């Protein structure tokens, strides 16, 4: 596995479908809907029962790039690599987790909010810095951070939606991640996967507009 290959894929797709749910079967159906709607880079968070099995299943499909979210330990990095993940995402900066990902050929995307955290993640070896949670100033904050630190690859997640994703990308974000704006909890609970697919198409179109 080569993190540069993942970065090249993300540079083209510029968006990630990020799924959190407590039901494994719902997770599979919901992510299938996101794929039908145009997403190719997928993140299963570890709150999903059997998340690694889902990573293994989806990562074997041509054209899909799969990662694991909410990774907090070196052991979870190892399991993600064994399941076929190409990247791991954390809500915080943990240098040990980043180093383990680098050693296993995975791209690490630790959660950051301040410029100090972003630079710490970068210097630890993380090629991507998740902006989490995205601040209220949104795209302007991304632009302000990148002005003195243009080598960073910021990926806003929580807070990115259809209305602001293009602005984030124009401000210099490397990509954006979609959680609840793509996977609405009430619709997942009622099996409205058709709505997930429709929203996926809308979000992909909004990204393309940037």
C-alpha positions in Angstrom: 0.0 0.0 0.0 1.2 3.5 -0.9 -0.3 6.6 0.8 0.6 8.6 -2.3 -1.8 6.5 -4.3 -4.6 7.4 -1.9 -3.7 11.0 -1.9 -3.9 11.0 -5.7 -7.3 9.4 -5.5 -8.5 11.9 -3.0 -7.2 14.8 -5.0 -9.5 13.6 -7.8 -12.6 12.7 -5.8 -12.2 15.6 -3.2 -14.9 14.1 -1.0 -15.3 11.2 1.5 -18.5 9.5 2.7 -18.2 9.1 6.5 -20.7 6.7 8.1 -21.6 6.4 11.8 -24.4 4.1 12.9 -25.0 1.4 15.5 -26.4 -1.2 13.0 -24.1 -3.2 10.8 -26.8 -4.1 8.2 -28.0 -0.5 8.0 -24.3 0.5 7.5 -23.9 -1.8 4.6 -27.1 -0.6 2.9 -26.4 3.1 3.6 -22.9 2.9 2.2 -24.1 1.0 -0.9 -26.5 4.0 -1.4 -23.7 6.4 -1.2 -21.7 4.4 -3.7 -24.7 4.4 -6.1 -24.8 8.2 -5.6 -21.2 8.6 -6.8 -18.9 8.3 -3.7 -15.8 6.3 -4.2 -13.9 7.1 -1.0 -15.6 5.6 2.0 -15.0 5.8 5.7 -16.5 3.3 8.2 -16.1 4.6 11.8 -15.4 2.1 14.6 -18.7 2.7 16.3 -20.3 0.5 13.6 -20.5 -3.1 14.8 -18.3 -5.3 12.5 -16.8 -2.2 11.0 -13.6 -4.1 9.9 -15.7 -6.7 8.2 -17.4 -4.0 6.2 -14.0 -2.4 5.3 -12.8 -5.8 4.1 -16.0 -6.3 2.0 -16.0 -2.9 0.3 -12.3 -2.6 -0.1 -12.3 -5.7 -2.4 -14.5 -3.9 -4.9 -12.7 -2.3 -7.9 -12.8 1.5 -7.9 -13.6 1.9 -4.2 -11.1 3.3 -1.6 -11.9 2.4 2.0 -10.7 3.7 5.3 -11.4 3.4 9.0 -12.6 6.3 11.3 -12.3 6.9 15.0 -9.0 5.1 15.2 -7.5 5.7 18.6 -4.9 2.9 19.1 -2.0 1.2 17.4 -3.9 -2.1 17.5 -6.8 -0.5 15.6 -4.3 0.7 12.9 -3.0 -2.9 12.6 -6.5 -4.3 12.2 -7.4 -1.6 9.7 -4.4 -2.5 7.6 -5.3 -6.2 7.8 -8.9 -5.5 6.6 -7.6 -3.7 3.5 -8.0 0.0 4.6 -6.0 2.6 2.7 -6.4 5.3 5.3 -7.1 5.8 9.0 -8.9 8.8 10.6 -8.7 9.9 14.2 -10.6 12.7 16.1 -7.3 13.8 17.8 -3.5 13.9 17.1 -1.8 10.8 18.5 1.8 10.6 17.2 1.9 6.8 18.0 -1.1 6.2 15.8 0.3 8.3 13.0 3.6 6.5 13.1 1.9 3.1 13.1 -0.1 4.1 10.0 3.0 5.3 8.2 4.9 2.1 9.0 2.0 0.1 7.6 1.6 2.1 4.4 -1.6 3.8 5.4 -2.4 7.5 5.1 -3.1 9.0 8.5 -5.7 11.8 8.9 -5.7 13.0 12.6 -8.2 15.4 13.9 -7.0 19.0 14.3 -8.4 22.4 14.8 -5.7 24.9 15.7 -2.7 25.6 13.5 -0.4 24.2 16.2 -2.3 20.8 16.1 -2.2 20.9 12.3 1.6 21.4 12.2 2.1 18.8 14.9 0.1 16.2 12.8 2.1 17.1 9.7 5.4 16.8 11.5 4.4 13.5 13.0 4.0 12.1 9.4 0.3 12.6 8.7 -0.2 13.7 5.0 -3.7 14.9 5.8 -5.1 17.0 8.6 -8.7 16.5 9.5 -10.4 19.8 10.5 -12.6 18.7 13.3 -14.9 20.1 14.3 -15.0 22.7 11.5 -15.2 26.1 13.1 -18.1 28.6 12.5 -15.9 30.7 10.3 -15.6 27.8 8.0 -13.9 28.4 4.7 -12.4 31.7 5.9 -10.6 29.7 8.7 -9.2 27.3 6.2 -7.9 30.1 4.1 -6.4 31.8 7.1 -4.6 28.6 8.3 -3.2 27.8 4.9 -1.8 31.3 4.3 1.3 30.7 6.5 1.1 26.9 6.2 0.4 26.2 2.5 1.9 22.7 2.6 -0.9 21.4 4.8 -3.8 19.3 3.3 -6.8 20.2 5.3 -10.0 18.1 5.2 -13.0 19.6 6.9 -15.5 17.0 8.1 -18.0 17.9 10.8 -19.7 21.1 9.6 -19.2 20.5 5.8 -22.4 20.3 3.9 -23.9 20.9 0.4 -24.1 24.6 0.9 -20.5 25.3 2.0 -18.4 22.4 0.5 -17.5 24.3 -2.7 -16.5 27.3 -0.6 -14.3 25.1 1.5 -12.6 23.7 -1.5 -12.1 27.1 -3.1 -10.6 28.3 0.1 -7.9 25.6 -0.3 -9.3 22.5 1.5 -7.8 19.4 0.0 -11.1 17.6 0.3 -14.2 17.5 2.4 -15.9 14.7 4.4 -19.6 14.3 4.8 -21.3 12.8 7.8 -24.9 13.7 8.7 -25.4 15.8 5.6 -25.1 12.5 3.7 -26.3 10.0 6.3 -29.3 11.3 8.1 -30.0 9.3 11.2 -33.8 9.3 10.9 -33.7 8.2 7.3 -31.2 5.4 8.2 -33.6 4.2 10.9 -36.5 4.0 8.5 -34.6 2.5 5.7 -34.9 5.5 3.3 -31.7 4.6 1.5 -33.1 6.1 -1.7 -32.8 9.5 0.1 -29.1 8.7 0.9 -28.5 8.0 -2.8 -30.2 11.2 -3.8 -28.3 13.3 -1.3 -25.1 11.6 -2.4 -25.7 12.8 -6.0 -26.4 16.3 -4.7 -23.2 16.5 -2.7 -21.0 15.1 -5.4 -22.5 17.7 -7.8 -21.8 20.5 -5.2 -18.1 19.3 -5.0 -17.8 19.1 -8.7 -19.0 22.7 -8.9 -15.9 23.9 -7.0 
